[in-house]
Amino acid sequence: MATVEPSLTAPAPPVAGRPKAPAPRPRRAPVSPGRIVLYVTLSVISLLMVVPFVWMVLTSLKTPVEIASQDAGLLPEHWAFGNYVDALKAAPFATYARNSFVIAISHTVINVLVASMAGYALARIRFRGSEVIFYLFIAALMIPTYTKVLPEFLIVRFMPLAGGNDLFGQGGSGWLDSWWALIVPGAVTPFAVFLFRQFYLDLPVELEEAARLDGLGEFRIYARIMTPQVKPALTTVALLTFESSWNNFLWPLLVTHTDSLRVIQVGLSVFKTENGTQWHFLMAGTTLATLPMVVLFLIGQRYFVQGFATAGLK
């Protein structure tokens, strides 16, 4: 009987008990000098951006004597954590924070809902005058914010049938010192409409056509099919709106005069008096006012960066 000799090219059978050799790791491509320069530049810029926040937190933990001293270092000699407790007692910051949260959340919800519907209509619904309306939104983006303060104040002040005003807006105070004045003006921003329109334009038309074949109406297509596809835009608009509303100082200062409607940014001004500034309290209050925005940005950072990056490619 003929025997079959093993082929010289056949792989040798694995020896029992011998571990397999690890697969070779792919070599990493060498980092180019240009990328190294980019990383170093971004790191320096990041440090320059972080230094003011670090200084603010460390100053909030110093005593007034140490802050006034010319030989004071960056780190506190005596960590005065009680500055935060005393700062909260110096003014009704719980009321100020509540008001800021109510206004910021209201602006965020209204802006996301209304601006997304407007952006969807301008991007996906063809009607007469849509291009003109879009160009008007673009023109509104070019108007400086502070040039709109006086017209908006006059509209609020002479609002008909509000605050004791008659039909012609005379005889009372209108919406001044009310929630209407704090929430309605600036609730919807042209930038949000523009951003949503750019995202809705990039969605494939096949989604829309398939939804219509399934019998969905226009609003259900907007709410259930198209809007879930633009999560980066939703997060970007929500974060920007909340940040702008939370940090707003001038408008709440103009339209309110009672502590029950003051916001946290206006409340920080109690630490600035004619005799000087209480820097340890001011820095403690500013740190507390900054925390909500830092937390929100960390939560939505991925969608926030993606929203701006995607919008820049359109």
Secondary structure as GFF3:
##gff-version 3
##sequence-region A 1 314
A	DSSP	alpha_helix	33	59	.	.	.	ID=ss1
A	DSSP	alpha_helix	64	68	.	.	.	ID=ss2
A	DSSP	alpha_helix	82	90	.	.	.	ID=ss3
A	DSSP	alpha_helix	93	124	.	.	.	ID=ss4
A	DSSP	alpha_helix	130	141	.	.	.	ID=ss5
A	DSSP	three_ten_helix	145	148	.	.	.	ID=ss6
A	DSSP	alpha_helix	149	157	.	.	.	ID=ss7
A	DSSP	alpha_helix	179	183	.	.	.	ID=ss8
A	DSSP	alpha_helix	190	201	.	.	.	ID=ss9
A	DSSP	alpha_helix	205	213	.	.	.	ID=ss10
A	DSSP	alpha_helix	218	220	.	.	.	ID=ss11
A	DSSP	pi_helix	221	226	.	.	.	ID=ss12
A	DSSP	three_ten_helix	227	230	.	.	.	ID=ss13
A	DSSP	alpha_helix	231	246	.	.	.	ID=ss14
A	DSSP	alpha_helix	250	255	.	.	.	ID=ss15
A	DSSP	three_ten_helix	259	261	.	.	.	ID=ss16
A	DSSP	alpha_helix	264	267	.	.	.	ID=ss17
A	DSSP	three_ten_helix	268	271	.	.	.	ID=ss18
A	DSSP	beta_strand	272	273	.	.	.	ID=ss19
A	DSSP	beta_strand	276	277	.	.	.	ID=ss20
A	DSSP	alpha_helix	279	299	.	.	.	ID=ss21
A	DSSP	alpha_helix	301	313	.	.	.	ID=ss22
###
